[in-house]
């Protein structure tokens, strides 16, 4: 990434703690882990995104970040 910008956003504490734990397991910083997830989500093929496998915005399954 050539250009970066600091961005703050609100995140539920339980989700943040799960992301921190997953980042540690993958030996990544939290920032690096979140950027990787965003890039992965943003670059997946349109057909895969259109399958409707995601929950509606604002709704998340309790197992999304668990391994």
N, C-alpha and C positions, 0 to 999 in steps of 0.2 A: 504494500500500500504506500503510495507516494505521499498522499495528504492525509493527515489525521486530525481529528478535532475531539476535544474532550466533551462528552455529553453526559449529563446527569438524567436519570429517570427513576421513577418510583417502582419498587419491586416488593412483593410480599416477602416478609422475613423468612418464612419457611422455604420458599422457592430459592431465595438467595443462598441460604445455608446449604440446600441440596446442590446448587450450582458450584459453590465453593468446594464442597466435598468431592464432587465429580472432577473438578479442575485439578484438585490435589492428586486424585487417583491417576489422572492422565499426565501428571507432572507438568501442568500448565499454570500460568497465572490466571486469575479470574478474568481479567480483561482479554487475554489471548483466547481463553476458552469461549467466552461470549462472542467474540469476533468470529471465531471459527464456526460457531453455530449459525450466526447471521449469514455468513458467506455461504455456508452449505445450504441453508434454506433459500437464499436468494438466487443461487445458481442451479438449483435442481430443475430438470426439464419441466416445461409447462404441463405436459401430460400427467406427470406424477403429482403436481400440485392440484390438478383438476380432479383427481380421483375422489376427493371429498373425505380423505382419511383424517383430517384435522377436526378438532372440536371448534365450535364457533368462537369468535374473538371474546376474550374475557373468561373463557371456561377452559380449565385444564384438568387433565386426569392426574390423580395423585401419584401415578407411576411414571410420568413423563421423563423425569431425570434419574430415576432409580435404575440400578443395574442388577 
